Amino acid sequence: MDLVYSKEIKITEEHLDKIRHVNNVQYVHWVEEIAAEHWEVLKDKTNYSKDYWVLMDHHIQYKKQLFLDDILIIKTYPLPPIGIKQPRKVEFYCNDELVVLSDTLWILFDSETQKIKRIDNNWLEDLKTNM
């Protein structure tokens, strides 16, 4: 099974800034929100179900503005880990066109010790077999 998670959002007034397009801060909020939603779907199929992710690095590229009533499709998926860092892509589409691209790095924390927890290099492959 594929590790892509997606959701649809209709742009409303609350998403807009003073120049009437989607506020840049809103995209960061959506990046964190969809990553958390995706983790909720996946975590019980992993060895890390009680642990949590913290965003440590975030790069975002804006390709096109979005406005009131636009329909946004957000897609996210993890990439293979790099040491203790877990890369994740978040793609934003409107009318099948990529409008925003986000590359993030996350660190897993142990919920009991509140310390960084090393993830297995092959945890995503193990996850795919458990789905």
C-alpha positions in Angstrom: 0.0 0.0 0.0 1.0 3.6 -0.7 2.1 5.9 2.1 0.4 8.9 0.6 -2.2 10.7 2.7 -4.4 13.4 1.3 -7.3 15.7 2.1 -9.4 18.4 0.5 -9.9 21.9 1.8 -12.1 24.7 0.4 -10.5 28.1 0.9 -12.5 30.2 3.3 -12.2 33.8 4.7 -10.3 32.5 7.7 -7.5 31.3 5.4 -6.9 34.7 3.7 -4.7 37.6 4.6 -5.1 41.3 4.1 -4.4 41.1 0.4 -7.1 38.4 0.0 -5.0 35.3 -0.8 -4.1 32.4 1.4 -1.8 33.5 4.1 1.7 32.0 4.2 1.3 31.1 7.8 -1.7 29.1 6.9 0.4 26.8 4.7 2.7 26.1 7.6 -0.3 25.3 9.8 -1.6 22.9 7.1 1.8 21.2 6.8 1.8 20.5 10.6 -1.9 19.5 10.6 -1.7 17.0 7.7 1.5 15.5 9.1 -0.2 14.9 12.4 -3.3 13.5 10.8 -1.2 11.1 8.7 0.7 10.0 11.8 -2.6 9.2 13.6 -3.5 6.9 10.7 -0.1 5.2 10.7 1.2 5.1 14.2 -0.5 2.0 15.5 1.1 0.0 12.6 4.6 1.0 13.8 6.9 0.4 16.8 6.5 4.1 17.7 2.8 4.4 18.4 3.3 6.3 21.7 6.0 8.6 20.4 5.6 12.0 18.7 7.2 14.0 15.9 8.7 17.5 16.1 9.2 19.7 13.1 12.9 20.7 13.0 13.3 22.1 9.4 10.8 23.5 6.9 11.3 24.7 3.4 8.4 25.9 1.3 8.1 27.0 -2.3 5.2 29.0 -3.5 4.3 28.6 -7.1 0.9 30.1 -7.4 -1.5 32.0 -5.1 -4.8 30.7 -3.9 -8.0 32.6 -3.3 -11.4 32.4 -1.7 -13.4 29.3 -2.8 -10.5 27.6 -4.4 -10.4 23.9 -3.7 -7.1 22.7 -2.4 -5.9 19.1 -2.3 -3.0 18.5 0.1 -0.9 15.3 -0.2 1.8 14.2 2.1 4.1 11.3 2.3 7.3 10.3 4.2 10.6 9.7 2.5 13.3 7.3 3.7 15.0 8.5 6.9 18.3 10.3 7.0 19.9 9.3 10.3 17.5 10.6 13.1 15.8 12.9 10.6 12.5 11.9 8.9 11.9 13.8 5.6 8.3 14.4 4.6 6.9 16.0 1.5 3.7 18.0 1.5 2.2 19.0 -1.9 -0.6 21.5 -2.4 -2.7 21.2 -5.6 -5.4 23.3 -7.1 -7.1 22.1 -10.3 -4.4 19.4 -10.6 -1.7 22.0 -10.6 1.1 22.0 -8.0 0.8 25.4 -6.3 2.9 25.0 -3.1 5.6 22.4 -2.3 7.0 21.8 1.2 10.0 19.8 2.3 10.2 19.1 6.0 12.4 17.3 8.4 11.0 15.8 11.6 12.6 14.2 14.7 10.9 11.5 16.7 10.7 11.9 20.4 10.1 9.3 23.0 6.9 10.2 24.9 8.2 8.8 28.2 11.7 10.2 28.3 11.0 13.3 26.2 14.3 12.6 24.4 15.1 12.0 20.7 14.4 8.5 19.6 16.4 6.9 16.8 14.2 5.4 14.1 15.0 2.2 12.2 16.3 2.9 8.7 13.8 0.5 7.3 10.8 1.5 9.3 8.8 2.7 6.3 9.3 -0.6 4.5 8.1 -2.4 7.6 5.1 -0.1 7.8 4.2 -0.9 4.2 4.2 -4.6 4.9 1.9 -4.0 8.0 -0.7 -2.1 6.0 
